[in-house]
Amino acid sequence: MRRARGARFVNSCADHCGIFLALGALLTLASSCSPPPEPLSLRLARQQFPITSGSLEERGAATATTLCRSCHEDGVFRSWRFRYHSTLSGEPPTRADLRHLIEIGVPGTTMNGYQDQPEKDREALALWLLHEARVGRLERLLALRARAGETLTAEIAAAEAEVVRSEFDNDDRAVKCPPEPVDRAASARAGAALYHGQPALCLACHGATGRGDGPRAAELRDDAEKPAPARDFTTGVFRGGSRGEDLFRRIKCGVGGTPMPSFAAMLSDEQIWNLVHFVQSLAPR
């Protein structure tokens, strides 16, 4: 009888030890799978730009979880250099830019437009995207200071946050589109000369007939060193929007993170409109 009780006691201890070992293994696995802690630069940036409970930004974050997270990895929206914007090269986008992108999507890609979503959700998503861009901009400024050997503090973060606010909160940053030339045919002819010659020389990337097959096309890379094919104008598909003002701003402002530069310093507004009309003439009607 004693021997049987002793055996049961030993077996019970073994069972409990097995359970504790299994729990330990699960805890170890969970800790190894948990995301790494956020860097100090990001934590300080989020402290400077918090999302308040009940705000439109909070609603936008929930909307992003529903609409965006299945395709976009975490952190991608903290890139403050959006490709399609109405601001000059190097400047952050406006809220109107993000609203436009949300509504039309990116034609020619799997990025759909969300015009069917409630107005308040579209506005909230734009505000959240702008919030994330602010956080990302501040995070980068702080990371640069840390790499330079500075010890990051809340005071340093607050000072840099004021710089970020001055960059983002200026409502007059959008490039104004002047009236386009009335004689579109004459404008397109002038644009053809610019397209094929200096100072624009668009054919180097986009090709003589606008099919994206210029002599430099094969070597084009974006900021992530991924291939960045030149746009084929003959398809009539323009990723930043196909309105005349959309194309005007693509030429004047450039396309962020890609080899497509800003021509603001090289071409007058009239010359840019001429190029727009020529590019539009290459698309099917």
SVG drawing of the C-alpha trace seen along z (x, -y; Angstrom):
<svg xmlns="http://www.w3.org/2000/svg" viewBox="-21 -81 50 83">
<polyline fill="none" stroke="black" stroke-width="0.4" points="0.0,0.0 2.8,-2.4 4.6,-1.5 1.5,-2.3 1.0,-5.6 4.7,-6.5 4.4,-5.7 1.4,-7.9 3.2,-10.7 6.2,-10.4 3.9,-10.3 2.0,-13.3 5.3,-15.3 6.4,-14.3 3.1,-15.4 3.4,-18.8 7.0,-19.2 6.0,-18.4 3.3,-21.1 5.7,-23.7 8.3,-22.8 5.7,-23.1 4.5,-26.5 8.1,-27.7 8.7,-26.7 5.5,-28.5 6.6,-31.6 10.0,-31.4 8.4,-31.0 6.1,-33.9 8.9,-36.2 10.9,-35.2 7.9,-36.0 7.1,-39.3 8.0,-42.4 11.3,-44.2 10.9,-47.3 10.4,-50.6 13.6,-52.7 13.8,-55.7 13.5,-58.1 10.1,-56.6 8.9,-56.6 9.8,-60.2 8.2,-61.1 4.9,-59.4 5.0,-61.3 5.2,-64.6 2.4,-63.7 -0.1,-61.6 -3.4,-60.5 -6.2,-61.6 -9.1,-59.4 -12.2,-60.1 -10.2,-62.1 -10.6,-61.8 -7.0,-60.5 -8.1,-57.6 -10.9,-56.9 -8.5,-57.0 -6.2,-54.5 -9.2,-52.1 -10.1,-52.8 -6.5,-52.0 -6.7,-48.7 -9.7,-47.8 -8.7,-49.1 -4.9,-49.2 -3.2,-46.7 -3.8,-43.7 -1.4,-45.2 0.8,-47.7 3.3,-46.7 3.6,-48.4 5.6,-51.6 5.2,-52.3 2.9,-55.2 5.6,-57.0 7.4,-57.7 6.8,-61.4 7.9,-61.4 4.8,-60.4 5.1,-59.9 2.1,-61.9 1.8,-65.3 1.0,-68.9 4.0,-70.3 7.5,-71.0 10.1,-68.3 11.3,-67.6 8.1,-68.9 5.5,-66.8 2.1,-66.3 -1.0,-68.2 -4.2,-66.8 -5.9,-67.4 -3.2,-65.3 -3.9,-62.4 -7.7,-62.8 -7.2,-62.7 -5.0,-59.6 -7.6,-57.8 -10.4,-58.7 -8.8,-57.8 -6.3,-55.2 -3.3,-54.6 -4.5,-53.8 -2.7,-50.9 -2.0,-49.2 -3.8,-47.1 -4.3,-50.2 -8.0,-50.9 -9.8,-54.2 -12.2,-54.4 -14.8,-56.9 -17.5,-54.4 -16.4,-54.8 -18.2,-57.4 -16.9,-60.9 -15.9,-61.0 -13.9,-57.9 -12.0,-59.2 -11.3,-62.5 -10.2,-60.6 -7.9,-58.3 -6.2,-61.3 -5.7,-63.0 -4.2,-59.7 -1.9,-59.4 -0.7,-62.9 -0.2,-62.2 1.9,-59.1 3.9,-61.2 4.6,-63.8 5.7,-61.0 8.0,-59.5 9.5,-62.9 10.3,-63.6 11.6,-60.0 14.1,-60.5 15.3,-63.9 15.9,-62.4 17.6,-59.3 20.0,-61.6 20.9,-63.3 21.4,-60.0 23.7,-58.8 25.7,-62.0 26.3,-61.0 23.7,-63.1 21.7,-61.7 18.0,-62.0 15.8,-63.8 12.2,-65.0 13.5,-68.6 15.3,-67.8 12.3,-66.0 10.0,-69.0 12.4,-71.4 12.5,-69.2 8.7,-68.7 8.3,-72.4 10.4,-72.1 8.1,-69.3 5.0,-71.4 6.3,-74.3 6.9,-71.9 3.4,-70.3 1.1,-73.0 1.6,-75.5 -1.6,-75.3 -0.1,-77.4 2.4,-74.7 0.4,-73.3 1.6,-74.4 -1.0,-76.6 -1.9,-75.6 -2.2,-78.6 -4.8,-78.6 -3.7,-76.4 -3.1,-77.8 -6.2,-78.1 -4.7,-76.8 -4.1,-73.2 -2.8,-72.2 -0.1,-74.9 0.7,-74.1 1.2,-70.4 3.5,-71.3 5.6,-73.4 5.6,-70.6 6.8,-68.1 9.9,-70.3 10.6,-70.3 9.9,-66.6 12.5,-65.7 15.0,-68.4 16.6,-70.5 16.0,-71.4 13.4,-68.7 14.7,-65.8 11.9,-63.6 12.6,-61.0 15.8,-59.9 13.5,-57.9 10.1,-57.9 11.2,-57.1 10.8,-59.0 7.2,-57.8 6.3,-58.0 6.3,-54.2 8.7,-54.3 11.5,-52.7 14.1,-55.5 17.8,-54.8 17.9,-55.4 14.8,-53.4 16.5,-50.1 18.7,-51.8 16.0,-53.6 15.7,-52.8 13.7,-54.2 15.0,-55.2 14.8,-51.6 16.9,-50.5 14.0,-48.8 13.3,-49.1 11.3,-52.2 9.9,-51.9 9.3,-55.1 5.6,-55.7 4.2,-54.6 2.2,-57.6 0.5,-55.7 -1.6,-53.7 -3.4,-56.8 -2.9,-55.5 -1.4,-58.1 -0.8,-56.9 -1.1,-60.3 -4.3,-61.1 -5.1,-61.9 -6.4,-65.5 -4.4,-68.2 -3.6,-69.7 -2.4,-66.3 0.1,-66.0 1.1,-69.6 2.1,-68.9 3.8,-65.6 6.1,-67.6 6.5,-70.6 6.8,-68.8 8.3,-65.5 7.4,-62.0 8.8,-61.4 11.2,-58.6 11.6,-57.9 14.0,-59.2 11.3,-61.6 12.6,-65.0 11.0,-68.3 11.2,-70.6 10.1,-73.7 13.6,-75.3 14.0,-74.4 10.6,-75.1 8.1,-77.9 4.5,-77.2 3.7,-77.7 6.3,-75.2 5.0,-72.7 1.5,-73.1 2.9,-72.6 4.4,-69.3 1.2,-68.3 -0.7,-68.8 1.9,-66.9 1.8,-64.0 -2.0,-63.9 -1.8,-63.8 0.1,-60.5 -2.7,-58.8 -5.5,-57.0 -8.7,-59.0"/>
</svg>
